């Protein structure tokens, strides 16, 4: 059973940084595409970033390019999202997502919003 558990959320002032982590279990994460999406109050969910099983960048939302970095450690079954230069608009619940790769290497979709599995989320609040 695929389980994703996020951590690292919190409150920070604008301009600050946070690093989110997602611990995966129940499957071999090295054969899964992984990513992050978020949902702000009153807004629809939106993909943030995604990464291929081998660590290649699959997707970044335009709003986070140059500020956020997605990475993974397959030995630890963990996904990360380093968030720098945070803005109040980044305030949202952040969710980890995973999707089994085709033949263990190819992601079937780019946007993590369309991945099959997701965690419970971790809250990020950025104050001005």
ChimeraX attribute file (.defattr): number of C-alpha atoms within 10 A of each C-alpha:
attribute: neighborCount
match mode: 1-to-1
recipient: residues
	/A:1	6
	/A:2	15
	/A:3	16
	/A:4	23
	/A:5	18
	/A:6	23
	/A:7	18
	/A:8	14
	/A:9	18
	/A:10	14
	/A:11	14
	/A:12	18
	/A:13	14
	/A:14	17
	/A:15	14
	/A:16	14
	/A:17	17
	/A:18	18
	/A:19	16
	/A:20	22
	/A:21	22
	/A:22	26
	/A:23	17
	/A:24	23
	/A:25	15
	/A:26	10
	/A:27	13
	/A:28	14
	/A:29	26
	/A:30	22
	/A:31	21
	/A:32	25
	/A:33	29
	/A:34	35
	/A:35	33
	/A:36	30
	/A:37	24
	/A:38	24
	/A:39	19
	/A:40	17
	/A:41	9
	/A:42	6
	/A:43	9
	/A:44	8
	/A:45	16
	/A:46	16
	/A:47	21
	/A:48	27
	/A:49	29
	/A:50	33
	/A:51	25
	/A:52	24
	/A:53	23
	/A:54	16
	/A:55	16
	/A:56	13
	/A:57	16
	/A:58	19
	/A:59	20
	/A:60	22
	/A:61	14
	/A:62	9
	/A:63	11
	/A:64	16
	/A:65	12
	/A:66	11
	/A:67	12
	/A:68	20
	/A:69	18
	/A:70	25
	/A:71	20
	/A:72	23
	/A:73	13
	/A:74	17
	/A:75	9
	/A:76	12
	/A:77	17
	/A:78	20
	/A:79	26
	/A:80	22
	/A:81	23
	/A:82	14
	/A:83	20
	/A:84	17
	/A:85	15
	/A:86	23
	/A:87	18
	/A:88	15
	/A:89	13
	/A:90	20
	/A:91	20
	/A:92	21
	/A:93	18
	/A:94	27
	/A:95	27
	/A:96	33
	/A:97	32
	/A:98	27
	/A:99	23
	/A:100	22
	/A:101	19
	/A:102	12
	/A:103	9
	/A:104	16
	/A:105	15
	/A:106	15
	/A:107	22
	/A:108	13
	/A:109	15
	/A:110	20
	/A:111	23
	/A:112	29
	/A:113	23
	/A:114	15
	/A:115	23
	/A:116	11
	/A:117	16
	/A:118	23
	/A:119	19
	/A:120	14
	/A:121	22
	/A:122	20
	/A:123	19
	/A:124	21
	/A:125	19
	/A:126	19
	/A:127	15
	/A:128	10
